Structure formats: C-alpha cells, structure tokens
Amino acid sequence: MTQLSFAIKGDICHSLAPRQLECVEGGYAVCEDGRSAGVFRALPEQYAGLPVLDCTGRLVLPGLVDLHVHASQFAYRGTGMDMELLDWLNACAFPEESRFADLDYAARAYGRFVEDVVRGPNTRACVFATAHVEATLLLMDMLEKSGLVTMVGKVSMDTSAPDSLREPDAASAARAVRSWLEAAQGRYERTQPMLTPRFIPSCSDALLRELGAIQRESGLPVQSHLSENRGEVQLVRELCPWSAFYGAAYDEYGLFGGDGRDTVMAHCVLSEEPELELIRERGVYIAHCPASNMNVSSGIAPVRRFLDMGLRAGLGSDVAGGTLTSIFRAMADAIQVSKLRWRLVDESLPALTATEAFWLGTAGGGALFGTGSFKPGMEFDAIVLDDSRYVPEPAGDLPTRLERTIYLSENRDIEHKFCLLYTSPSPRD
C-alpha cells in the first residue's frame, strides 16, 4: 500500500498525554494526505471510500522516535563497555569515526546501520554522522532512500580529538559546515541537516560562535550532549569558568533553543535545577539515553523530574553507548533504571510507568517532528505488530499487551511500517 490516504484496522494504542493512553480494540487509524485524521471505533462515513488495511488482532502503534543515535558508531556496538565516557570516546569512538574519511568504508558501515533501523520499529531519528562532509552526505542519501524521516548532523569539533578527526580550526570547521549545507540544499525531502557541535570539550569558543552564526542564518535545529558524565562536567567547568553551568555555555552562543529554535540535548544525567530551568525556558528537548548512561557508567538521569517539570523529552538509543537501535529497548531500560534511582538514590522521584515510557518513545520525542501519536493533524507514522507469540490466549487488555510489547518485542514481530507518505516493505522481507 502506497496511498496517501488510507485506514488501518486493528488494536490501536497511542498517547494523548504522558500518563494517558487511548486504546481502541478493533478500531481504525485513519491517514488523510499523510496526516492522522484520528482513531475511530467505526470507520466514519466520510472515510468509507478509503482503502483499509485489515490488521485485525494486531497492535497498531505510532512509529517510534530516536532522538539521539550515532550512525558512525554502529559497527562497534558492545565494545569498550568497561570504560567511562571520556576514555571510551578516545579508545573506541574517535578511532572508529576517523575511518569514515574512506567513503568505501563509510558506505559499508552506514549501510549496516540504515538496514538495521529500517527493519526495526523506529520511523524517525536525530542522527550524528562524523566530521567528514562527503561521508555525511552519503549517510543522508542512504537515509533518504530508506523511507525514514531523519535529522542528520555533520559533527563539528576542532579540539580534544585525534588529528585524523579534529578540524584544523574554527574557521575551517565553519567552512566545512557551510559546504555541507550547500551540497545538501534541495537534495532531500525526508532528510534534514542538523547543526551538530559534538560537545563543549571538543569545540572551541570560536567554533561555537561560528555555529551560532550559522544557526541564526539558517534556522536549522541543533543537537549535542549535555551533563552526561562527572568527568565531562568537570572538564566543562575548567574550559568555561565564565559559564554558570554546562548548558549556559551553549546558550552563550545561541545553541540552546529559544525563539522557536529546536535543540536536542542528549543525557542531562547531572543537570541541576538552574540548568533544568533554562532547558524549560528555552524549550530544549532532552534525549534520555538509559542504555548508554548505564554502559559508560554515567548514572541515572532524573527522568521523572523532567516529566514533572513539563520539559520536552524523548528517548535515544545512543548507539554505540547503547547497543540496540530499537526504542522499545530504550523504553524498557528507562523504566528499569528509574526504579533503581527511586529505590537507591531519590525516593521522591517515583519510577516511570510503561505508559510514560511509551509516551517518551513516541509522542514525547515525536513532537520535534510533528508526529508520535494518532491525534488529528499529526504526521502519520505507524507500525503494526503481531504480539501473539508472547503469550497464549487470552492476551489481556490493550495496556497489558502494550507493556508486554515494550519488554518482549523483536523486529520480526513488525508486519507493516508506515512513515509519513511512505510504506516500507515488510521488515520481515
């Protein structure tokens, strides 16, 4: 099915709010010209002429959204997990990313990444590439052909990196960004550039100033890392003694949201009240990455605090700090680590529920793209899953089936995947 307007019949679950699911058994999710027209118990007369994909007995969910993933790190998932962040970057991330100067290697490595995401439940993602212009364009070409909708960043870094990866200076790094943006202009429909300073320790003040100027000129969204690891936070204090806190260093150069500028900051494990208040004031999205925070020993982000404050928040796989691209895995990890924080760190912050984790992985992160639920007017992304293998009949009510899917689903369970105006081949094919 490749129609722009159609309906899917099945057992539908989607988020209306962080703590509110809408569940309709045997209902209809209607797509009209690429946007959701809503969920209905019976197909309204006005949509009677639409083609209907009958998925009776199957779960119909919004496509999942990955707010933070490193495509260039996919090849070494599951390695170096006994290191903390800064050592891990130097030992694993930077040497691997240096290899993307070789376009043949980049094609093979990025091809594996794109294939994996296409077969999984995610339909949208914010993606880090590397500092290499041509390899970043190659990744964007691949993602455009995949049918996914993504924001992709050429990484900018002019300090604290190997010579093979570090850009010579701020001026040359800015020229590389402008060259990349010029080459990407008019080239894509589903793939958008995203300004990507790696993080404060690898970006000079001069480079941040240049990127801020480019952002003002272009209006492009920004992605980076924030308050992930104790060593990193201390390093930022030393590098930016004039800054009240980590996020304020980005804000100084216009790279921290505000005035309608979209910004995604990954982690925020160690963000304290002043930083969280600035995040709220500027409308910054937090990409909560529970697997990575565990694997490189960064800690447990106070995600309950994010929700209580009404912050914009979603989930990130953060491959290769994380090991799986599926945001179902990130949902389960987010629930589990929140229980540990509640039990061992701060009993004032109750653990996440399955409903809240599902919201984070769909509508929460999806708000950046204008998707993530079946509310009328949202861009229509959906996945259809067969959950029958999880348990003998009866399977339980829809919230129970959804919770089970968060913990047990695998890519092989996905029967159909829709992303905006595109319908993928079955991931099973």
SULJO-V735477 format. One record per residue. RES is the residue in one small letter. PSI is psi in degrees with one decimal (999 if undefined). D_CENTER is the distance of its C-alpha to the mean C-alpha in Angstrom with 2 decimals. Layout:
# SULJO-V735477
((RES	PSI	D_CENTER) (RES	PSI	D_CENTER))
This chain:
# SULJO-V735477
((m	124.2	26.65) (t	11.9	25.51) (q	152.3	26.88) (l	-20.4	25.16) (s	125.7	26.69) (f	175.6	27.01) (a	149.5	26.71) (i	125.9	25.40) (k	128.5	27.68) (g	-163.3	26.52) (d	105.1	25.49) (i	133.5	22.78) (c	131.2	20.43) (h	165.0	18.01) (s	132.4	17.35) (l	-25.4	19.67) (a	169.3	18.79) (p	-31.2	17.23) (r	19.1	20.44) (q	116.0	21.59) (l	146.6	21.14) (e	122.0	23.06) (c	124.9	24.44) (v	109.6	26.93) (e	131.2	28.67) (g	30.7	30.01) (g	-174.2	28.47) (y	125.8	27.29) (a	120.6	23.96) (v	130.6	25.08) (c	125.1	23.41) (e	112.3	25.56) (d	41.4	25.00) (g	0.2	21.29) (r	151.4	20.76) (s	134.0	21.17) (a	-3.2	24.75) (g	-178.6	24.22) (v	136.0	25.14) (f	145.1	28.85) (r	-31.0	31.21) (a	149.1	33.40) (l	119.1	32.73) (p	152.3	34.14) (e	-36.3	37.08) (q	-17.6	35.37) (y	13.0	32.90) (a	-27.3	35.62) (g	-2.4	35.70) (l	147.1	32.07) (p	141.0	31.39) (v	124.2	30.13) (l	112.3	28.14) (d	107.7	29.76) (c	41.4	27.46) (t	131.2	29.79) (g	-7.9	28.97) (r	154.0	25.38) (l	132.9	22.28) (v	115.2	20.55) (l	157.0	17.07) (p	151.8	14.39) (g	147.3	11.80) (l	154.4	8.71) (v	125.2	5.23) (d	108.2	2.29) (l	-5.8	1.60) (h	110.7	3.97) (v	142.4	6.30) (h	100.9	9.95) (a	-33.9	11.61) (s	-9.0	14.90) (q	0.1	14.87) (f	-35.5	14.70) (a	-23.8	18.52) (y	27.2	19.24) (r	143.7	17.08) (g	15.7	19.34) (t	152.2	21.55) (g	20.5	22.53) (m	-0.5	21.30) (d	7.8	24.54) (m	157.4	23.69) (e	172.0	22.16) (l	-58.0	19.55) (l	-40.8	21.93) (d	-39.7	24.13) (w	-40.9	21.33) (l	-46.4	20.09) (n	-36.2	23.71) (a	-32.7	24.63) (c	-56.7	21.71) (a	-53.1	18.95) (f	-44.5	21.32) (p	-40.4	23.87) (e	-45.9	21.44) (e	-28.2	19.81) (s	-26.9	23.40) (r	-16.0	24.06) (f	1.5	21.99) (a	-24.9	25.01) (d	108.9	26.44) (l	-29.4	25.14) (d	-44.1	26.54) (y	-43.1	24.51) (a	-40.8	21.36) (a	-41.9	22.02) (r	-45.9	22.45) (a	-46.7	19.48) (y	-32.5	16.96) (g	-40.7	18.73) (r	-42.5	18.05) (f	-50.9	14.30) (v	-42.5	14.21) (e	-42.2	16.73) (d	-45.4	14.84) (v	-39.9	11.71) (v	-37.1	14.31) (r	-9.9	16.18) (g	-171.2	13.51) (p	-6.4	12.26) (n	138.5	8.89) (t	-18.8	9.84) (r	153.2	7.14) (a	149.3	4.55) (c	120.6	4.96) (v	129.9	7.44) (f	131.5	10.28) (a	-129.6	13.59) (t	-170.9	16.84) (a	-5.5	19.63) (h	122.7	21.44) (v	-51.9	21.75) (e	-39.6	23.01) (a	-35.4	20.55) (t	-43.0	17.61) (l	-37.1	19.41) (l	-44.6	19.94) (l	-43.5	16.27) (m	-38.9	15.79) (d	-44.9	18.90) (m	-43.8	17.67) (l	-37.2	14.42) (e	-42.5	16.66) (k	-22.7	19.05) (s	-22.8	16.66) (g	-8.0	16.22) (l	162.2	12.43) (v	124.1	11.19) (t	158.3	9.14) (m	129.3	9.36) (v	136.8	10.86) (g	129.7	12.63) (k	120.7	16.01) (v	138.1	16.18) (s	129.7	19.13) (m	128.3	21.32) (d	13.1	25.09) (t	161.6	26.04) (s	50.4	25.67) (a	160.5	24.72) (p	152.2	26.98) (d	-31.5	29.17) (s	-14.5	27.65) (l	-29.6	24.23) (r	134.2	25.21) (e	146.2	26.10) (p	-41.6	29.75) (d	176.1	29.43) (a	-40.7	27.62) (a	-44.2	29.55) (s	-35.0	28.78) (a	-41.1	25.05) (a	-38.9	25.11) (r	-38.6	27.17) (a	-41.6	24.69) (v	-45.9	21.88) (r	-37.8	24.38) (s	-43.3	25.46) (w	-45.9	21.99) (l	-38.0	21.45) (e	-42.1	24.93) (a	-30.5	24.39) (a	-19.0	21.22) (q	125.9	22.97) (g	5.6	23.87) (r	-23.0	22.57) (y	154.3	19.55) (e	-31.4	18.94) (r	-0.4	15.40) (t	120.7	14.00) (q	136.9	13.89) (p	150.4	14.51) (m	123.0	12.73) (l	134.7	15.00) (t	74.8	13.99) (p	128.2	16.53) (r	-60.1	15.73) (f	169.1	17.00) (i	-43.8	20.35) (p	-22.9	22.36) (s	11.6	21.91) (c	122.1	22.49) (s	162.0	25.99) (d	-39.3	26.85) (a	-40.0	28.12) (l	-42.9	24.88) (l	-38.3	22.92) (r	-42.3	25.73) (e	-43.8	25.45) (l	-36.5	21.71) (g	-39.6	22.44) (a	-41.8	25.17) (i	-39.9	23.04) (q	-43.4	20.53) (r	-35.5	23.57) (e	-40.2	24.95) (s	-27.0	21.97) (g	13.4	19.94) (l	151.4	16.72) (p	164.3	13.50) (v	144.6	12.93) (q	145.3	10.44) (s	-163.9	11.94) (h	150.6	12.73) (l	125.6	14.93) (s	52.8	17.49) (e	-41.7	16.16) (n	145.5	19.54) (r	-44.6	23.18) (g	-40.4	24.42) (e	-45.9	21.78) (v	-42.6	22.56) (q	-39.4	26.26) (l	-40.0	25.96) (v	-38.9	24.44) (r	-39.5	27.42) (e	-37.4	29.76) (l	-30.9	28.28) (c	63.6	27.99) (p	-18.1	30.88) (w	-13.4	31.12) (s	133.8	27.72) (a	-33.2	27.84) (f	172.4	24.45) (y	-54.8	21.42) (g	-31.2	19.56) (a	-25.6	22.91) (a	-41.4	23.03) (y	-42.8	20.09) (d	-33.8	21.67) (e	-31.0	24.96) (y	15.3	23.78) (g	28.7	21.91) (l	27.6	18.40) (f	45.7	17.42) (g	-159.7	17.06) (g	153.3	20.12) (d	37.0	22.19) (g	9.5	19.46) (r	120.7	17.34) (d	131.6	13.56) (t	136.4	12.14) (v	125.0	9.01) (m	123.4	10.43) (a	139.2	9.13) (h	-82.2	11.53) (c	32.6	14.51) (v	-39.6	16.44) (l	16.0	19.68) (s	126.4	19.30) (e	179.0	22.65) (e	-47.5	23.98) (p	-38.7	24.62) (e	-42.6	21.15) (l	-36.8	19.62) (e	-39.3	22.15) (l	-37.7	21.21) (i	-45.0	17.51) (r	-45.7	18.90) (e	-39.4	21.42) (r	-7.2	19.14) (g	29.5	16.44) (v	139.1	13.71) (y	134.5	10.26) (i	126.7	9.73) (a	103.4	6.68) (h	123.8	8.92) (c	76.5	9.09) (p	-38.4	12.35) (a	-47.3	13.17) (s	-41.8	13.08) (n	-33.6	14.94) (m	-48.7	17.50) (n	-36.8	17.91) (v	22.0	18.71) (s	39.1	20.52) (s	-31.9	18.77) (g	-162.7	19.37) (i	113.5	18.01) (a	144.8	16.12) (p	67.2	18.05) (v	-31.8	15.48) (r	-40.0	18.56) (r	-40.0	19.60) (f	-45.1	16.44) (l	-43.7	17.21) (d	-32.6	20.91) (m	-5.5	20.56) (g	27.0	18.61) (l	152.7	15.79) (r	124.1	12.65) (a	147.6	10.07) (g	-165.6	7.10) (l	148.4	5.86) (g	141.5	4.48) (s	-31.6	6.87) (d	37.5	8.06) (v	131.8	10.50) (a	7.0	13.36) (g	-42.9	13.57) (g	166.2	12.17) (t	-20.6	14.14) (l	140.6	12.54) (t	-20.8	9.54) (s	127.0	10.23) (i	-14.0	8.34) (f	-43.0	12.00) (r	-40.9	12.70) (a	-35.6	10.24) (m	-50.5	12.06) (a	-44.0	15.34) (d	-41.0	14.78) (a	-41.9	13.86) (i	-48.1	17.09) (q	-44.6	19.14) (v	-29.8	18.48) (s	-31.7	19.06) (k	-40.1	22.39) (l	-40.9	23.31) (r	-44.2	22.65) (w	-44.5	24.74) (r	-37.4	27.45) (l	-19.6	27.75) (v	-51.9	26.51) (d	99.5	26.64) (e	-3.4	28.20) (s	-9.8	27.65) (l	93.5	23.96) (p	153.7	24.02) (a	155.8	21.56) (l	148.5	18.75) (t	166.0	19.87) (a	-38.1	18.36) (t	-43.2	18.29) (e	-40.8	16.27) (a	-39.2	13.69) (f	-42.0	13.47) (w	-44.3	13.12) (l	-43.2	10.18) (g	-6.3	8.31) (t	-84.7	9.83) (a	-34.2	11.63) (g	-59.1	10.25) (g	-31.2	6.74) (g	-22.4	8.58) (a	-30.1	11.15) (l	-34.1	9.64) (f	-7.4	10.45) (g	33.1	13.44) (t	-168.0	12.62) (g	-7.6	11.76) (s	175.5	15.45) (f	19.7	18.83) (k	144.0	20.33) (p	135.7	22.64) (g	-16.5	21.36) (m	145.9	17.67) (e	137.3	16.53) (f	105.9	17.22) (d	142.6	14.73) (a	152.7	16.14) (i	146.8	16.67) (v	123.4	20.12) (l	142.8	20.76) (d	106.9	24.11) (d	14.2	24.22) (s	-24.2	27.98) (r	-12.2	28.09) (y	-32.3	26.74) (v	145.2	29.99) (p	157.5	33.40) (e	150.3	34.22) (p	145.6	33.98) (a	-16.9	30.22) (g	178.5	30.14) (d	172.5	28.78) (l	-42.1	25.40) (p	-36.8	23.70) (t	-43.8	25.12) (r	-38.6	23.95) (l	-46.2	20.37) (e	-44.1	20.53) (r	-39.7	22.05) (t	-39.7	19.40) (i	-42.0	16.64) (y	-29.0	18.83) (l	-14.4	20.58) (s	149.2	18.80) (e	162.3	18.63) (n	-31.8	17.70) (r	-15.0	21.42) (d	-11.7	21.35) (i	120.7	19.46) (e	-34.3	22.26) (h	151.9	20.67) (k	121.9	17.41) (f	135.5	17.35) (c	102.7	15.02) (l	-111.3	16.72) (l	10.9	20.06) (y	139.6	19.47) (t	119.7	20.37) (s	157.6	19.50) (p	156.3	22.25) (s	129.4	22.21) (p	-15.9	19.91) (r	-20.3	23.14) (d	999	24.96))
